[in-house]
């Protein structure tokens, strides 16, 4: 992956990876809180709440992928407790994606983060935007048989959204992974959209064209991104 992309598509996607990933981590672990990412006029990446601030997009992306990168010391020392909470959340997502908290949490965070990145690609990548523009308003729900993993991706009048659990307005289509092993492969390397349904690894019901369009966008995002490790 080329990190020399500036604060454009890739960095915007990583912003949503942080926000969705830390939110899911906090909900799953039962402590901590999700983070928000703010870009300052100087091109710094500030994590809220707290004072954790990275000087540029290079440091920010490294922090997302590896769970830590050196932040600016001034803002960190100004709000040390909140900054430590932010570091803990970043490390929590990274440790989860390494499997420290088990396969279910890894799959849940990976799915949330991937769909959040797909929001950005669906808006800003021309091919992804074109694929979704052909679909009417609706939501795709994702789940894993035999687990508590679920998330959704929706097209509505306000744009693109994603979240954890069941979609608030109901699902127009459903994508169900056969088990956690299949879900983890989908998160880590992607699945062949032609082979997976035929072999029973994935079950798609409802508005299949909508599910296929969302899957296409999520796959394009996952090719470019390195999820936290």
N, C-alpha and C positions, 0 to 999 in steps of 0.2 A: 504494500500500500504506500502511496506517495503522501507524505505528511506535508509537503510544501504546497498546500492548496489555499492557504490563507483562510480567513474567517468566512467561508462561503458554504457551499452545500454540505461538505463533509463535517465541518465544525458545527454547523447548525444541527446536523443529525446527532453528533456527539452530545450536544446540549440536551436534546430530548432523551438520549440514552441515560444520562446522569439523572435527569428528573424522574423518569419512569422507573429506572432501576433502583434508585434509592427509596422511592416511595414503596415499591413492592418489597424491598428488603425490610424496611421498617415495619410494614404490615405483617410480614411473615415471621420476623424474629420477635416482634412484640415490644420493641423499644427503638429509640432513635426517631428520626423524622426524615421525610423526603427533602431534597434540596432543590432550589431553583438556581438557574444560571443567568447571570447578567453580564453583558459586555459593556465596558465603560467607554468613554470617548477616546481614551488612550489605547484601546485595544486590549485591555486587561480582561480576564475572565474571573468574575467574582461569584463565589458560591454563597447563597443565602439560605437560611439565616447564618450569620457568623461573619468572620473577617477573612476567610480563606480566599486568597486572590492570586491568580497566576499571571505572570507578566505578559504572556503572549499565547497564541493558539498552539504553538509547539508544546509548551509546558502543560497547557490544559489537556491536550489530547493524550500526552504521556500519563498524566494523572488519571485519566479515565481508563486507559488500557491497563495500566500497571497498579492502580490503586493509590499511587502517590507520585508526586513530582515536587521539586522545591518551589514553594510559594514565596510571595513577597513577605519579608519578615515583619515589616511595619504593621500592616493590617492584621497579621496573625497575632502579634503581641498585643495589639489594641483590644482584641476580643478573643482571648486565649481559650476560654471554655467553649464558646460557640464554634471556634475554629477546630478544636479537637473533636467536637461532635461531627463536624463536616468530614474531617479526616476519617473518623470511625465509619461513617456511612460509605465513603468511597472504598475503604478497605473491606467493608462488609460485602459490597457488591462484588469486588474482585475475588474475595475468598469464596463467596457463593458460587461464582462461575468456575472456580477451581474444584468445586464439589465438596467443600468443607462442611456444608450444612445438609448434604444429601442431594440425591438426584431430583427430587420434587422441587426443592427451592431453586436449584440451578435451572431447571426447565422453566419455572414460573418467571424468574427474573430475566432469563434469556428471551423468552417469548414477549414479555412486556417491553423490554428494551428494543427488540427487533421491530415490533409494531410501531413503537414511538418514532424510531428512525424512519420507518416507512411513511409516516405523516409528512416528514420534511421532503422526502423524495417524491411523494405524490403531489406536492405543491411546486417544487422547484426543479425537478428533473423533467425535461420536456417529454421524453418517452413515457415516463410514469404518469405524468399529468394527462397525457393523451389517452393512456389506457383507462384511467379512472373517469375521464370526461365522457366516455361512451356509456357509463353506467348511471342509473338514476339513484336517488337517495336510498340508502339502506345500510345495514350493519352486518358484519360477518363475525360470528362468535367462534372462538377456538377453545378446544378442551382436550383433555387426555383421559381416555378410559381408565377407570380404577384409581384416579387421583383427584386432588383438589386444585389442579392447575386449570385456570381458565382466563381468557382475555378476549378483547374485542377490538375491531377496527371499523369505524363508521364514516360514511359520507352523509353530510346533512347540509342544510341551507347555509350554515355558518362555515363550512369547510370540512376539513378532515380532523378526526379525533380518534383517540384510542384510550384504553383503560384496562383495569383488571376486573375479574369476575364476569358476571353476566351484563350484557349491554343494557343501559337504562331504558331504551325504547323498543326492546325486543330484537330478535335476529331475523334478517331476511335469508341468511345462509349460515350453515354450520360446517365447520371443519373439525373433525375428531381424529386425533392421533390414536393408534392402536394401544400404545403403552408409552412409558416414560423414555424407553430406549429410542423409539422412533421420534418422539418429540425432541430429544436431545440432538439427534442427528439433524433434524430440521433446523434447529437453532445454530448448530455448529458448522454444518457443511451444506445444508439445504437438501431437499428431496427432489427426485425426478418427478415432475408433475404428471407425466404420462404413466410411469411405472408404479408409483406409490399407491394410487387408487386401485389399480388392477391387481396388486398383490395383497390388498387389504390393509396396508400400513396406514392409510388415511381414508376416512369416509367423508364424503362431501354431500350435503343435502341442501335443499332450498334453491336459491338463485345461484346456480353453478357459475354462470358467467361473471357475476360479481365476485364470488370467491376466487375464481381464477385471476381476475384483474388484481385483486388485493394480494394474492400470492405472488404474482409477477412483480409487483412493486416491492414487496418485502424481500423477495429474492435479490432484486437489483441492489437494494440497500445492503443486504448482508454480504454481498460480494465485495463491497468497498470497505465495510467497517471491520475492525478488529474488536470483538467484544472484550470486556474486561477479563484479565487473566491473572 
